[in-house]
Amino acid sequence: MNNDLQGKVAFITGAGKGAGAQVARRLAAAGAIVAANDISPINVEALVAEINTSGGTARAFLQDMTRKLAIQAAIIDITDAYGKIDILVNAAHVAPQQGLLEMDEWDVHRLFDVNLVGAMLVMQSVGRVMSEQDGGIILNVIRREGGPPDSARRAVHAASQMGLAGLVQSAALELSPHGIKVFGLARGLGELCVARFDDFGAAALSLCSSVDLPGGALVEIGG
């Protein structure tokens, strides 16, 4: 365990599994306090127990990050517990189960609500907290190749992910005067990325502690 992020508070959405869990483990091992969010307790509470048993510090926050009131409630709980939020990682994500021609309206809205709108709302609310501190770092997980294997079923998913990539680059410019850096951890956007890392956890740790890349940069995740 190193102490690069000792005392830093990291709020991670979608932390129960996948990229969110990878990032939570890596940041906790570097000394960060992990506020692990997911809509379901099943996986995230096991992750929190694992981190705490390993000598780290983590706590579960169970809210739906597509709802503004739930987001604000989570932020209040986190700042009441720890006094600040230094790092935000938007990793909450859903993949489509049907193709463009079959997907119903509810599924379209849910996919965009989780993958894009929710990320924007969390970024907005946490950004306000960070702007009153000494800034912060916001990482957004982008999965261009995160749809089903059949490429004919990826259209709506790709739209949500490309929208998130655009949000990262534009929000970086808007939030820079507040001392907030915004980055994208991307899989499947190689031509748009400026650096490459082996996994989401390694990328998150580097961007939060040592790598000096310009705000808005997208980094490719391999492996």
LINMOLIN-V974526 format. One record per residue. SS is DSSP state (~ for helix, > for strand, _ for the rest). OMEGA is omega as a letter, one per 20 degrees, with the letter a starting at -180 (none if undefined). NEAR is the number of other C-alpha atoms within 12 Angstrom. Layout:
# LINMOLIN-V974526
SS;OMEGA;NEAR  SS;OMEGA;NEAR
This chain:
# LINMOLIN-V974526
_;r;17  _;a;16  _;a;18  _;a;21  _;a;28  _;r;22  _;r;24  _;r;31  >;a;37  >;r;49  >;a;53  >;r;59  >;a;51  _;a;45  _;a;47  _;a;36  _;r;30  ~;a;27  ~;r;36  ~;r;40  ~;r;40  ~;a;32  ~;a;45  ~;a;50  ~;a;43  ~;a;37  ~;r;47  ~;r;43  ~;r;32  _;r;33  _;a;30  _;r;41  >;a;41  >;r;48  >;a;51  >;a;53  >;r;45  >;a;39  _;a;30  _;a;22  ~;a;23  ~;a;18  ~;a;23  ~;r;35  ~;r;26  ~;r;23  ~;r;37  ~;r;34  ~;r;23  ~;a;24  ~;a;33  ~;r;25  ~;a;15  _;r;18  _;r;19  _;r;30  >;a;31  >;r;40  >;a;36  >;r;38  >;a;35  >;r;29  _;r;31  _;a;29  _;r;43  _;a;32  _;a;22  ~;a;23  ~;r;17  ~;r;23  ~;a;32  ~;r;27  ~;r;22  ~;a;33  ~;r;41  ~;r;22  ~;a;24  ~;a;33  ~;r;23  ~;a;14  ~;a;19  ~;r;23  _;a;20  _;r;32  _;a;41  _;a;42  >;r;47  >;r;53  >;r;51  >;a;50  _;r;46  _;a;44  _;r;41  _;r;33  _;a;33  _;r;36  _;r;25  _;r;25  _;a;23  _;a;22  _;a;15  _;a;17  _;r;21  _;a;16  ~;a;14  ~;a;13  ~;r;22  ~;a;27  ~;a;21  ~;a;27  ~;r;33  ~;r;30  ~;a;30  ~;a;34  ~;a;44  ~;a;39  ~;r;27  ~;r;36  ~;r;45  ~;a;38  ~;r;29  ~;r;44  ~;r;46  ~;a;30  ~;r;29  ~;r;43  ~;r;40  ~;r;24  ~;a;30  ~;a;35  ~;r;25  _;r;19  _;r;20  _;a;20  _;a;25  >;a;38  >;r;47  >;r;46  >;r;53  >;r;53  >;a;52  >;a;47  >;r;41  _;a;34  _;a;29  _;r;32  _;r;31  _;a;21  _;a;15  _;a;15  ~;r;18  ~;a;18  ~;a;23  _;a;29  ~;a;28  ~;r;36  ~;r;39  ~;r;33  ~;r;27  ~;a;37  ~;r;41  ~;r;32  ~;r;27  ~;r;41  ~;r;39  ~;r;26  ~;r;35  ~;a;40  ~;r;30  ~;r;22  ~;r;33  ~;r;33  ~;a;21  ~;a;21  ~;a;30  ~;r;26  ~;r;19  ~;a;22  _;a;24  >;r;37  >;a;41  >;a;47  >;r;48  >;r;52  >;a;49  >;r;42  >;r;35  _;r;27  _;a;30  ~;a;23  ~;a;13  ~;a;23  _;a;26  _;r;23  >;a;27  >;r;30  >;a;25  _;a;20  _;a;26  ~;a;38  ~;r;34  ~;r;30  ~;a;39  ~;a;49  ~;a;37  ~;a;29  ~;a;39  ~;a;36  ~;a;26  _;a;13  _;a;21  _;r;18  _;r;24  _;r;23  _;a;30  _;a;34  _;r;36  >;r;42  >;a;42  >;r;33  >;r;30  _;r;22  _;none;14
